[in-house]
């Protein structure tokens, strides 16, 4: 169907009404790359708030473990009042990789032994804990010296996996701008998802440590 003359005229008027792009002055250096952050300024409505919670695999707890220890954690997550809750599903390939490269935290078992699951989640989501785990796992694999560079292949797989997770999450709430989202993932996914989601124009990635802080409900 060919556009009508009135439709074309309307498009021309809309283009003329749009603000002209800023022009660099003769003495001002042209930008070396596109500033995506500037594009996201001044959008309509509130930001979509996303909280990414790094989790351990609770399915590994003993069958007689007292799950009442989860209540302080669940109370804080409920206080966030998420409109959408997303979780990670692990594929067969993912299970294989995780079984080979599962990160071990020295302090995790101590929290479990004393029934302090809220403390465990604060520990798992602490930047220093995640930095140490990533440096040991992915940093170590980047330095792996086999001729096939298996370590770098693993890191590439991991980054691609997290990119897919970020894309799936973005698509899940793309038609609901301004809502609150809680995304529960394995703890080693969290820093990657935080980094990728911060590149989205109208999102605010929340500090999960603040949600889990003492005295919050």
C-alpha positions in Angstrom: 0.0 0.0 0.0 1.5 3.4 -1.0 1.5 6.1 1.6 -1.0 8.9 1.0 0.1 12.4 0.4 -1.3 13.6 3.7 0.6 10.8 5.6 3.9 11.8 3.9 3.1 15.5 4.8 2.5 14.5 8.4 5.8 12.6 8.6 7.6 15.7 7.2 6.0 17.9 9.8 7.0 15.5 12.6 10.6 15.5 11.4 10.7 19.3 11.3 9.3 19.5 14.8 11.9 17.1 16.3 14.9 18.7 18.0 17.9 18.9 15.7 20.9 16.8 16.8 23.6 18.7 18.6 26.4 19.9 16.4 29.9 19.9 17.5 31.6 23.3 17.4 34.6 23.7 15.2 36.9 23.6 18.3 35.1 20.6 19.9 36.4 17.1 19.2 33.8 14.8 17.7 32.8 11.9 20.0 34.8 8.7 19.5 31.7 6.5 20.2 28.0 6.7 20.6 26.8 7.7 24.1 23.9 5.3 24.8 23.5 6.8 28.3 22.5 10.1 26.8 19.8 8.5 24.7 18.0 7.2 27.8 17.6 10.7 29.4 14.2 12.2 29.7 12.1 9.1 29.0 8.4 9.0 29.9 7.4 7.5 33.2 9.4 5.9 36.1 12.3 3.6 35.6 11.8 -0.2 35.7 13.5 -1.4 38.9 15.4 -4.7 38.7 16.8 -6.5 41.7 19.1 -9.5 40.8 19.4 -11.9 43.8 22.3 -14.3 43.7 21.3 -17.7 45.2 22.8 -21.0 46.2 21.2 -24.2 45.0 18.8 -24.9 47.9 17.8 -28.2 46.4 21.0 -29.5 47.9 19.9 -28.9 51.5 19.1 -31.9 53.7 15.5 -33.0 53.6 15.1 -32.3 57.3 16.6 -28.8 57.1 14.4 -26.3 58.9 13.1 -24.0 56.1 11.8 -21.5 58.6 15.3 -20.1 58.3 14.2 -18.7 55.0 11.5 -16.5 56.6 13.7 -13.4 57.3 14.9 -13.5 53.7 11.4 -14.0 52.3 10.1 -11.1 54.4 12.6 -8.7 52.9 11.9 -9.9 49.4 8.2 -9.5 49.9 8.7 -5.9 51.2 10.3 -5.1 47.8 6.8 -5.9 46.3 8.0 -7.2 42.9 5.5 -7.2 40.1 7.4 -9.9 38.3 9.6 -12.7 39.6 12.0 -14.5 37.3 14.1 -17.5 38.0 16.9 -19.4 36.2 16.3 -22.7 34.5 19.4 -24.9 33.9 19.7 -26.9 30.7 21.5 -30.2 30.5 24.5 -28.5 29.0 24.4 -26.0 31.8 24.3 -28.7 34.4 27.4 -30.3 32.9 29.3 -27.0 33.0 28.2 -26.1 36.5 29.2 -29.6 37.8 32.7 -29.0 36.4 33.1 -25.3 37.4 30.9 -25.0 40.5 32.4 -22.2 42.7 33.0 -23.1 46.3 32.6 -20.5 49.1 34.5 -21.2 52.3 32.0 -19.5 54.5 28.8 -20.9 52.9 28.5 -24.1 55.0 29.0 -22.2 58.3 25.8 -20.1 57.6 23.9 -23.3 56.7 25.0 -25.0 59.8 23.7 -22.3 62.1 20.5 -21.8 60.1 21.3 -18.2 59.1 20.1 -18.2 55.5 19.6 -14.4 55.5 23.3 -14.1 56.4 24.2 -16.6 53.7 22.4 -14.5 51.0 24.1 -11.3 52.3 27.4 -13.2 52.0 26.6 -14.6 48.5 25.6 -11.2 47.2 28.4 -9.2 48.7 30.7 -7.7 46.0 33.8 -9.0 47.6 32.5 -12.5 47.6 31.5 -12.4 44.0 34.7 -10.7 43.0 36.8 -13.5 44.6 34.7 -16.3 43.0 34.8 -14.7 39.5 38.6 -14.1 39.8 39.2 -17.7 40.8 36.8 -19.3 38.2 36.6 -17.1 35.1 39.9 -15.3 35.7 41.6 -18.6 36.1 40.1 -20.0 33.0 41.1 -17.0 30.9 44.7 -17.8 31.9 44.4 -21.6 31.1 47.2 -22.5 28.7 46.1 -25.5 26.7 46.6 -25.2 22.9 42.9 -25.3 22.4 42.3 -22.5 24.9 39.5 -24.5 26.6 39.4 -22.0 29.5 38.6 -19.1 27.1 36.0 -21.3 25.4 34.3 -21.8 28.7 34.3 -18.1 29.5 32.8 -17.3 26.1 30.1 -19.9 26.8 29.4 -18.3 30.2 29.2 -14.8 28.8 26.9 -15.8 26.0 24.7 -17.7 28.5 24.4 -14.6 30.6 23.6 -12.4 27.6 20.8 -14.8 26.7 19.5 -14.6 30.3 19.6 -10.8 30.2 17.8 -10.7 26.9 15.1 -13.1 28.1 14.6 -11.1 31.2 14.4 -7.8 29.3 11.8 -9.3 27.0 9.8 -10.6 29.9 9.0 -7.1 31.2 9.5 -5.1 28.0 5.8 -4.5 27.7 5.4 -3.5 31.3 7.6 -0.4 31.8 8.0 1.0 35.3 7.4 -2.3 37.2 9.5 -3.9 39.9 11.3 -7.1 38.9 13.0 -9.7 41.1 15.4 -12.0 39.3 16.6 -15.0 41.3 19.7 -16.6 39.7 22.8 -18.6 40.7 25.2 -16.2 42.5 27.9 -16.3 39.8 25.3 -15.0 37.3 24.5 -11.9 39.3 27.5 -9.7 38.5 27.2 -10.4 34.8 23.4 -9.7 34.7 23.9 -6.5 36.8 26.5 -5.3 34.3 24.4 -6.2 31.2 21.2 -4.8 32.6 22.8 -1.5 33.5 23.3 -0.9 29.8 19.5 -0.7 29.2 18.1 2.7 28.7 15.3 2.9 31.2 16.3 0.4 33.9 17.5 0.9 37.5 19.5 -2.1 38.8 19.0 -2.0 42.6 21.5 -2.8 45.3 20.3 -6.1 46.6 22.5 -5.7 49.7 20.3 -2.7 50.7 17.2 -4.9 50.4 18.8 -7.5 52.6 20.2 -5.1 55.1 19.5 -5.5 58.9 16.3 -3.8 60.0 14.7 -4.0 56.6 11.3 -5.7 56.0 
